[in-house]
Amino acid sequence: MRIGIVTPAPPDSLYGNRITALRWAGLLKQLGHRVTILQTYEGEPCDLLIALHARRSQMSIIRFRRQQPDAPIIVALTGTDLYRDLQTDTRAQLALELASRIILLQPKAIETLRRDLRTKARVIYQSVEDTRNVRVAGVKPPGAKVSRHEFKKQIVSFPVCVIGHMRAVKDPFRTAMAARILPAKSSIRILQVGGAMSEAMAARASREMLANQRYEWLGEKSRSQVRRIMEKSRLCVISSRLEGGANVLSEAIVASLPVLASRIDGNVGILGTDYPGYFEVGDTKELVRLLTRAETSAQYLTELRRWVKNLAFLFKPAREQRALADLIDELRA
């Protein structure tokens, strides 16, 4: 089958939608399909269109439907389209009405859909390749000897990573704000990874580094570099105001990296209602409390790690590939 995947994210970018499109393309090619990734659909020959982000891909969906009235369309709701656009933007609503099926990235998302659209919806978790047993150049394997200086750094520092492009919907500086009011004896250091989406964001990150000794902005990094940073971190914070189902959360779970997360549907749908590492959106003081608890209580950190480790099976590539294959078979039937 010829499959076109439309993603608004530009080529060579590290945006979540582009990462998802590349991963799906690889999984579908392994199943024998011919896959093309497009920013917009312009009439390319396709038997199936998969469109990421309902509002931003709406014109591509309309063009495809006009050209091929009977061909299937899958729309993947990835974040702002699910938790913002569906309530306010008719373009997102029309995209779902034209869709043959709707992909959701976590089960709680179905509550946001109109009841007449829910029968089209299928949940597919975003998989992550577990590379922890693969030797990476420059990374010392477990048990390897380290210098006295490196050992001392490991003891005195408690690195906490915040990963994602810096834009308002991610509330990117919440962890830096919390770090400012941590107890003086805390060894927590914040490693912020991700490109700034505006000059104002970049300027704020630069100012924060000058004013906050616990904070370092590392800028945009490759996926392999991000994974290395996660491997060295003791904790990951996801402070978003809304998410469809963040790639970084899948990455953290597969890496068995404990997470502190904002209590939003995109996080709760993956981690579960009773996960013990939530704070309310924008609640800096609660985040400080949880950071302090994670640093000072080995039992609490182990509890968080055990919880995410038990979810890792959801994010196996074979499981995601099987879900995509089943969905295509369903459309062929």
Salt bridges, closest charged atoms under 4 A:
GLU42 OE2 - ARG63 NH1 3.94
ASP47 OD1 - ARG2 NH2 3.06
ASP85 OD2 - ARG55 NE 2.80
ASP89 OD2 - ARG91 NH2 2.71
GLU97 OE2 - ARG114 NH1 3.27
GLU111 OE1 - LYS108 NZ 3.37
ASP116 OD2 - ARG114 NH2 2.79
ASP130 OD2 - ARG132 NH2 2.80
GLU150 OE2 - LYS140 NZ 3.32
ASP171 OD2 - ARG174 NE 2.86
ASP171 OD1 - ARG241 NH2 3.64
GLU208 OE2 - ARG180 NE 2.88
GLU220 OE2 - HIS165 NE2 2.88
GLU243 OE2 - LYS170 NZ 2.60
GLU251 OE2 - ARG223 NH2 3.02
GLU251 OE1 - ARG227 NE 3.16
GLU280 OE2 - ARG263 NE 2.95
GLU286 OE2 - ARG289 NH2 2.81
GLU320 OE1 - ARG23 NE 2.84
ASP326 OD1 - ARG322 NE 3.01
ASP329 OD2 - ARG322 NH2 3.94
ASP329 OD1 - ARG332 NH1 3.87
GLU330 OE2 - ARG101 NE 2.67
GLU330 OE2 - ARG122 NH2 2.52
